[in-house]
Amino acid sequence: MPSPSLERLMSKLKTWRENRGLTQQELADQAGYHVQYISAIERGARQAGMGFAKRMRELSEGEITLDDLAPPTQYTAPQKAA
């Protein structure tokens, strides 16, 4: 089961696409990606790469952001030895 943050981004991409009346194939054609890639992202089977996130930001005119599709990872600094 995808994490809550992954579920939100999956939902945002799918909702954005459907609100514009686009099929996964039409979005794939416009974005320059394979339809299976779009499907995998919407299902949570794959996380969007930075290139796809940038392309979606362009296509959506900023409605979908880089953080929506490729959220920053949390970094934990290594612990110093005692």
N, C-alpha and C positions, 0 to 999 in steps of 0.2 A: 504494500500500500504506500503511495507517495506521501511525502511529508506535507504538512499544511501549506508551506510556502511554495512547494512544487505544484500542489493542487491549484493554488491561486493563479500561478502563471499559466498553467494549462488552460484554466477557465478563461483567463483574460485573452489569450491568443484565440481560442475557439470562439468566444463571444465576439471579439473584434471582427473575425473573419465572417461569422454568420450574420452579423449586423450589416455587413456590406454585401451580403448575398453571394459570397464567394464559396465555391467548393474548395476542398483541399487541393484538388488538381489546379484550379485557377490560381490559388495563392502560390502554389509551388511554381507555376509558370511565371507569375509576376515577380516572385522573389528570386528565381533562378536556382531553385532547389528541387530535389526529387520529392514526389508526393509521399513516398514512404517516410522520408525525413520529417515532413510536416505532421504526418499521422503519429509517428513515434513521439514527437514532442507533445502533441495534444493528449496522448494517452499516458504520458509520464514515463515511457519506456526509454527515453533519451533526453538528456538535457541539451538545451540549445547552445551551440557554439557562439563565440563572439562575433564571427562574420554574419551569422544568421541574425543575431540580436541587432547588429548595426543595420542590416538590411530591413528588418521589421520596423526599426525606428524611422527609417526613411520612408517606407511605404505607408506607415500609419501617421506620418507627419507629427511624430512625437507622442502619440497616444500610447504607444507601447515603448517603454524605455529599456535601456540596456540592463538596468537593475531588475526589471520585470522578468526578462528572459535569461539573464546570466547574473543572478544575484551574487554580490560579493561574498567570498568565503570568510569565515572568521579565523583569525590567526591567533594562536596562543604561543606566546614567547616561551622558549625552552626554559626550564627551571635550572637555576645555578646549583652546582653541587655544593653541599654544605661543608 
